[in-house]
Amino acid sequence: MLKMSGTSVVPYSPRQKKATTLAAIDTSNDSVPPLDFSFYKLASVQDVYDEEPRAVTCKKGESSPRVSKENKSKAQCLRLNNNQLSDIKLLLEVTESLFTNPGALGWIDLSFNDLTVIDPVLTEFENLEILYLHGNNIAKIQEVDKLQSLRSLRKLTLHGNPVEEFKGYKQYILSLMPWLLGLDFFRITKADLKTAETWNKMSNKGKPKKKSDAED
């Protein structure tokens, strides 16, 4: 299981929930620091080429995020949070330039940007375990369907998006990805999965009815 350090700096205060808060799996540092491009006001993912990643110190005192002879990072985490990204179509191309093994990426932080959709490019990272998308502008619950192929995904955040207002938001997501261990920094329990299963059966797989269907 991948373990990384730190979360997005800008806090988000979700509504009070009875569930036990999920302990972040990134509480202990990895031997290679994350590649951190947070808070750079990036308008596109290609803008990282014009920036130097932030220095991040890991447990062993190392602070250089790029460690290979090719000047690429061996890290498994990419932070692009707190920028102005509205399009990440070229994310795979960019990671291939930055990382020695982009396929090994286990954590991508895209929180607090201007994303309105979940781009399918994220499914190219088959080993992704943590995906932060909170604090964006994703409005349609069906966007979550695109993540179904990420069977290694364990932690997902979407709070702070308009999609959070969808009735059955949590149940919809868990019915699609019952392998998640955490959603919006809250631990998924067996009771949550059972509720999602029941909700799914009662709501025709959780898909909202079309207006024309509702009028019939």
C-alpha positions in Angstrom: 0.0 0.0 0.0 1.4 3.4 -1.0 2.1 5.8 1.8 2.9 9.5 1.1 3.2 12.6 3.2 1.0 15.7 3.4 -2.4 16.7 2.1 -3.6 19.8 0.3 -2.7 22.9 2.3 -6.0 24.8 1.9 -8.5 23.1 4.3 -12.0 22.1 3.5 -14.6 21.8 6.2 -17.2 19.2 5.2 -20.6 19.0 6.8 -20.7 17.2 10.1 -21.0 13.4 9.7 -21.4 10.6 12.2 -18.8 8.5 10.5 -15.4 8.2 12.0 -12.9 10.4 10.2 -10.5 8.4 8.0 -6.9 8.6 9.0 -5.0 9.7 6.0 -2.7 7.0 4.5 -0.2 9.7 3.8 0.8 10.3 7.4 4.2 8.6 7.1 6.8 9.8 4.5 8.0 7.9 1.6 11.8 7.6 0.8 11.3 9.8 -2.3 9.5 13.1 -1.8 6.4 13.9 -4.0 6.7 16.0 -7.1 4.9 19.2 -5.9 3.6 21.9 -8.2 0.9 23.1 -5.9 0.0 26.8 -5.5 1.7 27.9 -8.8 -1.5 29.3 -10.5 -1.0 26.8 -13.3 -3.6 27.3 -16.1 -2.6 24.1 -17.9 -0.7 21.0 -16.9 2.0 21.9 -19.5 2.8 24.9 -17.4 4.8 22.7 -15.0 7.6 22.8 -17.6 8.1 26.4 -16.7 8.3 25.8 -12.9 10.6 24.1 -10.5 8.8 21.6 -8.2 8.7 22.7 -4.5 11.3 21.2 -2.3 9.8 18.6 0.0 11.8 17.0 2.8 11.3 13.4 3.6 12.2 11.5 6.7 15.8 10.9 5.7 16.4 14.6 5.2 16.4 14.4 1.4 14.9 17.4 -0.3 15.5 16.9 -4.0 12.4 15.7 -5.7 14.3 14.7 -8.9 16.8 12.0 -8.4 17.5 10.1 -11.6 20.2 10.7 -14.1 17.6 11.9 -16.6 16.5 14.5 -14.1 13.2 12.7 -13.6 11.5 11.9 -10.4 11.2 8.4 -9.0 8.4 9.6 -6.8 4.9 8.0 -6.8 3.0 11.2 -6.0 2.2 14.2 -8.1 0.7 17.3 -6.5 -1.1 19.8 -8.8 -3.5 21.1 -6.1 -4.5 24.7 -5.6 -4.0 25.8 -9.2 -6.3 27.0 -12.0 -6.5 23.8 -14.0 -9.6 23.3 -16.1 -8.2 20.7 -18.5 -5.9 17.8 -17.8 -6.0 16.0 -21.2 -2.2 16.1 -21.5 -1.5 14.8 -18.0 -0.1 11.5 -19.2 2.3 13.2 -21.6 3.5 15.5 -18.9 4.0 12.7 -16.3 6.1 10.8 -18.9 8.4 13.8 -19.0 8.6 14.2 -15.2 8.7 10.7 -13.9 11.0 7.7 -14.5 7.9 5.5 -14.2 4.6 7.3 -14.5 2.7 4.0 -14.5 3.8 3.6 -10.9 2.1 6.8 -9.7 -0.1 6.0 -6.7 -1.3 9.4 -5.7 -2.4 12.4 -7.7 -3.7 15.5 -6.0 -5.9 17.7 -8.3 -7.9 19.3 -5.5 -8.8 23.0 -5.5 -8.7 23.6 -9.3 -11.4 24.5 -11.9 -12.1 21.0 -13.2 -15.7 20.5 -14.4 -15.3 16.9 -15.6 -13.3 13.8 -14.6 -11.0 13.4 -17.6 -10.5 9.7 -18.8 -6.8 10.3 -18.8 -6.8 9.5 -15.1 -7.7 5.9 -16.0 -4.3 5.6 -17.6 -2.8 5.5 -14.1 -3.8 1.9 -13.4 -1.9 1.8 -10.1 -3.5 4.9 -8.7 -4.5 4.4 -5.0 -5.2 8.0 -4.0 -7.1 10.5 -6.1 -7.9 14.0 -4.7 -10.5 15.9 -6.7 -12.2 17.9 -3.9 -12.7 21.6 -4.3 -13.4 21.6 -8.0 -16.5 22.3 -10.1 -17.6 18.7 -11.1 -21.4 18.8 -11.3 -22.6 15.5 -12.9 -22.6 12.3 -10.8 -22.1 10.3 -13.9 -18.6 11.7 -14.2 -17.6 9.2 -11.4 -18.4 6.3 -13.8 -15.1 7.0 -15.6 -13.2 5.9 -12.5 -14.6 2.4 -12.4 -11.6 0.9 -14.1 -9.3 2.0 -11.4 -9.4 -1.2 -9.3 -6.4 -0.2 -7.2 -8.1 3.0 -6.1 -8.5 3.1 -2.3 -9.0 6.8 -1.4 -11.1 9.2 -3.3 -12.2 12.8 -2.6 -15.0 14.7 -4.3 -16.4 16.9 -1.5 -16.6 20.6 -2.3 -17.9 19.9 -5.8 -21.5 20.5 -6.9 -21.8 16.8 -7.4 -21.8 16.4 -3.6 -25.4 17.7 -3.7 -26.6 14.7 -5.7 -29.1 12.8 -3.6 -27.5 9.4 -2.9 -24.0 10.8 -3.7 -22.1 8.5 -1.4 -24.2 5.4 -2.2 -23.8 6.0 -6.0 -20.0 6.1 -5.7 -19.8 3.1 -3.5 -22.1 1.1 -5.7 -19.7 1.8 -8.6 -16.5 1.2 -6.6 -17.2 -1.0 -3.6 -13.4 -1.6 -3.2 -12.8 2.0 -1.9 -11.5 2.2 1.7 -12.2 5.9 2.1 -14.3 8.6 0.6 -13.9 12.3 1.3 -11.5 11.5 4.2 -14.0 9.2 5.9 -13.5 5.5 6.3 -15.9 3.2 4.4 -17.6 0.7 6.7 -19.3 -2.6 6.0 -22.6 -0.8 6.8 -21.8 1.9 4.2 -21.3 -0.8 1.5 -24.5 -2.6 2.6 -26.5 0.6 2.4 -25.0 1.4 -1.1 -26.0 -2.1 -2.3 -29.6 -1.7 -1.1 -29.8 1.9 -2.5 -28.5 0.6 -5.8 -31.1 -2.0 -6.1 -33.9 0.4 -5.2 -32.8 3.2 -7.6 -32.1 1.3 -10.8 -28.4 1.3 -10.3 -28.4 4.9 -9.0 -28.9 6.5 -12.4 -31.2 9.5 -12.4 -34.2 9.2 -14.5 -34.4 11.3 -17.6 -37.0 14.1 -17.5 -39.0 12.4 -20.3 -39.2 9.2 -18.2 -40.3 11.0 -15.1 -43.2 12.6 -17.0 -44.5 9.3 -18.4 
